[in-house]
Amino acid sequence: MSPNKSYRVLFLCTGNSARSIMAEALLNHRAQGRFEAYSAGAAPAGQINPCALETLRTQYGIDVPHARSKSWTEFAGQNFDFIITLCDKARESCPVWPGHPITAHWGSPDPAAIVGPAKKVRDGFRNVASQIAARINLFLALRDDQLDELRIREIGYSGKKE
């Protein structure tokens, strides 16, 4: 990879309201231009879950005022280096992307599905964000030559269903 090119990553989830939004923000914040992250959903919720935005702001100091829930059709025909699904539904219905991107699945529970007291919901969002952040840290630790030769099962697929 040339020093002026960055890897393009698309994070996919069903609703694009929590997990994929947090992944996009975390990677863009930590990548220092090495990656360009985007997110989308198969059936976008139409709005970002406020707990996702609160978690990014309070746990990571990241503010994403222009984030929005969007469909993956918005990215149809675009080339990406990596497509990373964050929920089983998105993995199962993921379209074929041009350019033969490397695909991976980083499944985690849907924090937007947590019901109960506010503390339980906040803790759920923090836990999922921590899982995503840990995977992103490992991803960022890979050298460009390792990224170029990466195989899907080497970057976080545990083999377990959500």
NUVONU-85786 format. One line per field, with one value per atom (N, C-alpha, C): atom name; x, y, z; residue in one letter. Coordinates in steps of 0.2 Angstrom, whole numbers. Layout:
// NUVONU-85786
gupa: [CA,...]
px: [X,...]
py: [Y,...]
pz: [Z,...]
guvex: [A,...]
END
This chain:
// NUVONU-85786
gupa: [N,CA,C,N,CA,C,N,CA,C,N,CA,C,N,CA,C,N,CA,C,N,CA,C,N,CA,C,N,CA,C,N,CA,C,N,CA,C,N,CA,C,N,CA,C,N,CA,C,N,CA,C,N,CA,C,N,CA,C,N,CA,C,N,CA,C,N,CA,C,N,CA,C,N,CA,C,N,CA,C,N,CA,C,N,CA,C,N,CA,C,N,CA,C,N,CA,C,N,CA,C,N,CA,C,N,CA,C,N,CA,C,N,CA,C,N,CA,C,N,CA,C,N,CA,C,N,CA,C,N,CA,C,N,CA,C,N,CA,C,N,CA,C,N,CA,C,N,CA,C,N,CA,C,N,CA,C,N,CA,C,N,CA,C,N,CA,C,N,CA,C,N,CA,C,N,CA,C,N,CA,C,N,CA,C,N,CA,C,N,CA,C,N,CA,C,N,CA,C,N,CA,C,N,CA,C,N,CA,C,N,CA,C,N,CA,C,N,CA,C,N,CA,C,N,CA,C,N,CA,C,N,CA,C,N,CA,C,N,CA,C,N,CA,C,N,CA,C,N,CA,C,N,CA,C,N,CA,C,N,CA,C,N,CA,C,N,CA,C,N,CA,C,N,CA,C,N,CA,C,N,CA,C,N,CA,C,N,CA,C,N,CA,C,N,CA,C,N,CA,C,N,CA,C,N,CA,C,N,CA,C,N,CA,C,N,CA,C,N,CA,C,N,CA,C,N,CA,C,N,CA,C,N,CA,C,N,CA,C,N,CA,C,N,CA,C,N,CA,C,N,CA,C,N,CA,C,N,CA,C,N,CA,C,N,CA,C,N,CA,C,N,CA,C,N,CA,C,N,CA,C,N,CA,C,N,CA,C,N,CA,C,N,CA,C,N,CA,C,N,CA,C,N,CA,C,N,CA,C,N,CA,C,N,CA,C,N,CA,C,N,CA,C,N,CA,C,N,CA,C,N,CA,C,N,CA,C,N,CA,C,N,CA,C,N,CA,C,N,CA,C,N,CA,C,N,CA,C,N,CA,C,N,CA,C,N,CA,C,N,CA,C,N,CA,C,N,CA,C,N,CA,C,N,CA,C,N,CA,C,N,CA,C,N,CA,C,N,CA,C,N,CA,C,N,CA,C,N,CA,C,N,CA,C,N,CA,C,N,CA,C,N,CA,C,N,CA,C,N,CA,C,N,CA,C,N,CA,C,N,CA,C,N,CA,C,N,CA,C,N,CA,C,N,CA,C,N,CA,C,N,CA,C,N,CA,C]
px: [4,0,4,3,7,5,10,9,3,1,-5,-12,-12,-18,-20,-27,-29,-34,-34,-39,-46,-50,-58,-61,-65,-68,-75,-80,-87,-89,-92,-95,-102,-105,-112,-116,-122,-126,-133,-138,-145,-147,-147,-151,-146,-140,-135,-137,-138,-140,-135,-131,-127,-120,-120,-113,-109,-112,-109,-107,-111,-109,-103,-103,-98,-91,-92,-86,-83,-87,-85,-82,-85,-82,-75,-75,-69,-63,-64,-59,-57,-61,-59,-55,-57,-54,-47,-46,-39,-35,-37,-33,-28,-29,-25,-24,-29,-29,-27,-25,-23,-29,-35,-41,-46,-51,-57,-63,-66,-72,-79,-83,-90,-94,-101,-105,-112,-116,-122,-126,-132,-137,-141,-143,-148,-155,-157,-163,-162,-160,-158,-163,-162,-166,-169,-165,-167,-164,-162,-159,-153,-149,-143,-146,-145,-147,-143,-146,-143,-138,-139,-134,-127,-128,-122,-118,-121,-118,-115,-119,-116,-110,-110,-105,-98,-99,-93,-90,-95,-93,-90,-93,-91,-85,-85,-80,-73,-74,-69,-67,-71,-70,-72,-76,-77,-84,-85,-91,-92,-98,-100,-106,-106,-113,-116,-112,-115,-116,-116,-117,-124,-126,-133,-134,-140,-141,-143,-139,-140,-140,-143,-143,-137,-135,-129,-130,-136,-137,-134,-133,-129,-122,-119,-113,-112,-117,-117,-113,-109,-104,-97,-97,-91,-86,-79,-74,-72,-72,-69,-64,-59,-54,-56,-61,-63,-71,-74,-81,-82,-84,-85,-92,-95,-102,-101,-106,-106,-112,-117,-122,-123,-126,-127,-132,-137,-142,-138,-134,-130,-125,-122,-118,-121,-127,-131,-134,-135,-139,-134,-128,-123,-122,-123,-122,-115,-114,-107,-105,-99,-96,-91,-90,-85,-78,-73,-66,-64,-67,-65,-63,-67,-64,-63,-59,-59,-65,-68,-74,-72,-75,-74,-81,-82,-88,-85,-87,-86,-92,-96,-102,-102,-107,-107,-115,-117,-124,-126,-133,-136,-137,-133,-135,-141,-144,-150,-156,-155,-160,-161,-156,-156,-162,-166,-171,-170,-172,-171,-169,-166,-164,-159,-158,-153,-146,-145,-138,-136,-141,-140,-139,-143,-143,-136,-134,-127,-122,-122,-117,-116,-122,-122,-119,-120,-117,-110,-108,-100,-97,-100,-97,-96,-101,-101,-96,-96,-91,-84,-83,-76,-74,-79,-77,-75,-79,-77,-70,-69,-63,-57,-58,-52,-51,-56,-55,-52,-54,-51,-43,-42,-35,-30,-33,-29,-29,-34,-34,-29,-29,-24,-17,-16,-9,-6,-10,-7,-4,2,6,2,4,1,2,8,9,4,3,-1,-9,-11,-17,-18,-13,-14,-15,-12,-12,-18,-21,-26,-31,-32,-37,-43,-49,-55,-54,-52,-53,-47,-43,-37,-39,-44,-45,-52,-53,-58,-64,-65,-70,-69,-74,-73,-76,-80,-84,-90,-92,-98,-103,-109,-115,-116,-120,-122,-127]
py: [-6,0,6,11,17,21,26,29,34,36,41,38,31,27,25,25,22,16,11,6,8,6,8,2,3,-2,0,-5,-4,-9,-6,-10,-10,-17,-18,-21,-19,-22,-21,-24,-23,-16,-13,-7,-1,-2,4,10,7,12,12,7,6,3,-4,-7,-4,-4,-2,6,10,17,17,14,14,11,6,4,9,12,17,23,25,31,29,23,21,20,17,16,22,27,33,37,37,41,38,31,28,27,27,25,31,37,42,42,41,42,35,30,24,20,21,18,24,22,26,22,23,18,22,17,19,14,15,10,11,5,5,-1,-1,-7,-10,-16,-19,-16,-14,-11,-6,0,5,8,9,11,18,22,29,34,32,36,32,36,33,32,27,25,30,34,39,36,30,27,25,24,23,30,35,42,44,42,44,39,33,29,31,33,36,42,46,52,51,47,47,42,37,31,33,36,37,44,49,56,57,53,54,57,63,66,65,62,61,65,71,75,74,71,70,63,59,52,51,46,45,38,35,28,28,23,23,16,15,9,7,1,-1,0,1,2,9,13,20,19,13,11,6,4,0,2,-3,-2,1,3,6,0,2,-3,-2,-7,-7,-13,-11,-16,-22,-19,-24,-23,-28,-28,-32,-28,-32,-31,-37,-38,-38,-35,-35,-39,-42,-46,-51,-57,-62,-61,-57,-55,-52,-47,-44,-48,-53,-58,-62,-64,-69,-66,-59,-56,-51,-51,-47,-47,-42,-42,-43,-45,-46,-39,-37,-31,-31,-26,-26,-26,-28,-28,-33,-38,-44,-42,-38,-36,-42,-41,-46,-45,-51,-50,-53,-51,-54,-53,-57,-56,-55,-49,-48,-47,-53,-53,-51,-47,-46,-44,-45,-44,-37,-36,-30,-26,-21,-17,-13,-12,-8,-13,-19,-24,-25,-22,-22,-18,-21,-18,-18,-13,-13,-6,-6,0,3,10,14,11,10,7,1,-4,-10,-9,-4,-2,1,6,9,4,-1,-6,-10,-12,-16,-12,-6,-2,-2,-1,0,-7,-12,-19,-20,-19,-20,-16,-9,-5,-7,-10,-12,-18,-23,-28,-26,-21,-18,-15,-11,-7,-12,-17,-22,-25,-27,-29,-24,-18,-13,-12,-12,-12,-17,-23,-29,-28,-25,-24,-19,-13,-8,-10,-15,-17,-21,-23,-27,-22,-25,-21,-21,-17,-16,-23,-26,-32,-38,-38,-42,-41,-35,-33,-36,-35,-37,-44,-48,-55,-58,-54,-57,-62,-67,-71,-70,-71,-69,-72,-78,-81,-78,-75,-72,-66,-63,-56,-56,-61,-60,-64,-69,-73,-79,-79,-84,-91,-91,-97,-98,-93,-94,-89,-92,-87,-82,-77,-72,-74]
pz: [0,0,0,-4,-4,2,4,10,10,4,3,3,2,1,8,10,16,14,19,18,19,15,16,19,24,28,29,28,29,34,39,45,44,44,42,48,49,54,52,55,52,53,59,59,59,59,58,63,70,75,81,81,87,86,85,84,78,72,66,67,70,71,76,81,86,83,79,75,70,67,62,65,71,74,78,81,84,79,74,69,66,64,61,66,73,78,79,79,81,75,69,63,60,62,60,53,49,42,38,42,39,36,39,37,36,32,31,33,38,40,39,37,35,39,39,42,38,38,35,38,36,38,33,34,29,29,35,37,42,39,44,48,55,60,58,55,53,58,64,69,73,75,80,87,90,97,101,105,109,114,116,120,117,110,106,106,105,105,112,117,124,126,124,125,122,115,112,115,117,120,127,131,138,139,135,136,132,126,121,119,122,120,113,109,102,102,98,96,89,87,80,78,78,77,70,65,58,57,62,61,59,55,53,51,52,50,43,39,32,30,24,20,17,17,13,6,3,-4,-6,-1,-2,-4,-3,-4,-10,-13,-19,-24,-27,-32,-30,-23,-21,-19,-20,-18,-11,-7,0,0,5,6,11,16,21,22,22,24,31,36,43,45,46,49,56,59,67,70,65,68,63,65,61,55,56,51,45,47,41,38,42,39,34,36,32,25,26,20,16,18,15,8,4,-3,-5,-12,-14,-16,-14,-15,-21,-25,-30,-27,-31,-29,-24,-23,-19,-12,-8,-1,3,8,13,18,20,24,31,36,42,46,51,56,63,66,73,76,77,80,88,90,97,98,104,106,104,102,101,107,108,114,114,108,107,109,110,112,119,123,130,133,138,141,149,152,159,162,168,171,166,167,163,164,170,171,167,167,163,156,153,146,145,149,148,149,153,154,148,145,139,133,133,127,128,134,136,135,136,135,128,124,117,114,116,113,115,121,123,118,117,112,106,103,96,97,102,102,103,106,107,100,96,90,85,86,82,83,90,92,89,89,86,78,75,68,66,70,69,70,74,76,70,65,60,55,52,47,41,36,30,26,26,23,26,32,35,33,33,31,23,19,12,11,16,16,20,24,29,27,31,30,35,33,37,44,45,52,57,54,58,62,61,64,68,72,77,76,72,71,76,81,86,85,79,78,81,86,90,87,87,85,91,89,93,98]
guvex: [M,M,M,S,S,S,P,P,P,N,N,N,K,K,K,S,S,S,Y,Y,Y,R,R,R,V,V,V,L,L,L,F,F,F,L,L,L,C,C,C,T,T,T,G,G,G,N,N,N,S,S,S,A,A,A,R,R,R,S,S,S,I,I,I,M,M,M,A,A,A,E,E,E,A,A,A,L,L,L,L,L,L,N,N,N,H,H,H,R,R,R,A,A,A,Q,Q,Q,G,G,G,R,R,R,F,F,F,E,E,E,A,A,A,Y,Y,Y,S,S,S,A,A,A,G,G,G,A,A,A,A,A,A,P,P,P,A,A,A,G,G,G,Q,Q,Q,I,I,I,N,N,N,P,P,P,C,C,C,A,A,A,L,L,L,E,E,E,T,T,T,L,L,L,R,R,R,T,T,T,Q,Q,Q,Y,Y,Y,G,G,G,I,I,I,D,D,D,V,V,V,P,P,P,H,H,H,A,A,A,R,R,R,S,S,S,K,K,K,S,S,S,W,W,W,T,T,T,E,E,E,F,F,F,A,A,A,G,G,G,Q,Q,Q,N,N,N,F,F,F,D,D,D,F,F,F,I,I,I,I,I,I,T,T,T,L,L,L,C,C,C,D,D,D,K,K,K,A,A,A,R,R,R,E,E,E,S,S,S,C,C,C,P,P,P,V,V,V,W,W,W,P,P,P,G,G,G,H,H,H,P,P,P,I,I,I,T,T,T,A,A,A,H,H,H,W,W,W,G,G,G,S,S,S,P,P,P,D,D,D,P,P,P,A,A,A,A,A,A,I,I,I,V,V,V,G,G,G,P,P,P,A,A,A,K,K,K,K,K,K,V,V,V,R,R,R,D,D,D,G,G,G,F,F,F,R,R,R,N,N,N,V,V,V,A,A,A,S,S,S,Q,Q,Q,I,I,I,A,A,A,A,A,A,R,R,R,I,I,I,N,N,N,L,L,L,F,F,F,L,L,L,A,A,A,L,L,L,R,R,R,D,D,D,D,D,D,Q,Q,Q,L,L,L,D,D,D,E,E,E,L,L,L,R,R,R,I,I,I,R,R,R,E,E,E,I,I,I,G,G,G,Y,Y,Y,S,S,S,G,G,G,K,K,K,K,K,K,E,E,E]
END
